[in-house]
Amino acid sequence: MMQKMNEITKIIIDCAYKVHQTLGPGLLESVYQSAISYELKNHNLKIEEQVPISVKYRGVDLSVGFIADIIVEEKIIVELKSVDHIAPVHKKQLLTYLRLADKRLGLLINFNEALIKNGITRIVNNLLEE
C-alpha cells in the first residue's frame, strides 16, 4: 500500500514538473488543473476533479462542505494553488479535506513559484506504514 502511494505521488510530482516547465508560473489555478489532469490521465491514473467533500456534524450530513481539486486513485488529494505564498491556512485546509474524506495523503502544489519544487508540500493525515 505504502509503495503504491509513493509511486502515485512520484507520478503526480513528475506531472506537476512537466506542467510547470511547459506553462510556467502566473496562470490561473484552473489552467494548471486542466493541464495536470491531462498529464495524470496520460499515466492511466484514475482521477476525479472538483470532488465535493461533505461535512458531518453530530451525525448529520450538512450539505455544505468543500471541493477537493483532484483526487488520484481514490487515495491522494491534490490541492492546487497559484498564489504568491502558501499560507499556513492552505496546509490546514488540505489536512481538513484529508480528515473529512478519510484520506491519508495530500499534495499541496503552488504553481506560482519560480521553481516548482519550492511549491510542493506533502500533507499527511495519520499515515501509517503498512
Residue pairs with C-beta under 8 A, 6 or more apart in sequence:
1 130
2 129
2 130
4 75
5 75
5 76
5 104
5 105
8 45
8 72
8 73
8 75
8 76
9 76
9 105
9 107
9 122
11 40
11 43
11 45
12 36
12 40
12 72
12 76
12 78
12 107
13 107
13 120
15 36
15 39
15 40
15 43
16 36
16 107
16 109
16 111
16 116
16 120
17 116
17 117
18 39
19 32
19 35
19 36
19 39
19 111
20 111
20 113
20 116
20 119
21 116
22 35
23 31
23 32
23 35
23 111
25 82
25 111
25 112
25 113
25 114
26 82
26 112
27 82
27 111
28 82
29 69
29 80
29 81
29 82
29 111
32 80
32 82
32 109
32 111
33 49
33 69
33 70
33 80
36 70
36 78
36 80
36 109
37 47
37 49
37 70
40 47
40 70
40 72
41 47
45 72
45 73
46 72
46 73
46 74
47 70
47 71
47 72
47 73
48 70
48 71
48 74
49 69
49 70
50 67
50 68
50 69
51 67
51 68
51 70
51 71
51 101
52 65
52 66
52 67
53 65
53 66
53 67
53 68
53 97
53 100
53 101
54 61
54 62
54 63
54 64
54 65
54 100
55 61
55 62
55 64
55 65
55 66
55 100
56 62
56 100
65 100
66 93
66 96
66 97
66 100
68 77
68 78
68 79
68 97
68 101
69 77
69 78
69 79
69 80
70 77
70 78
70 80
71 77
71 78
71 101
71 103
72 78
75 103
75 104
75 105
76 103
76 105
76 106
76 107
77 94
77 97
77 98
77 101
77 103
77 105
77 106
77 107
78 106
78 107
78 109
79 90
79 93
79 94
79 97
79 106
79 107
79 108
79 109
80 109
80 110
80 111
81 90
81 108
81 109
81 110
81 111
81 112
81 119
82 110
82 111
82 112
83 90
83 110
83 112
84 112
86 108
86 110
86 119
86 121
90 108
91 108
91 121
91 123
94 106
94 108
94 123
95 106
95 123
95 125
97 103
97 106
98 104
98 105
98 106
98 123
98 125
99 125
103 125
104 124
104 125
104 126
104 127
104 128
105 122
105 123
105 124
105 125
105 127
106 122
106 123
106 124
106 125
107 120
107 121
107 122
107 123
108 120
108 121
108 122
108 123
109 116
109 119
109 120
109 121
110 119
110 120
111 119
112 119
113 119
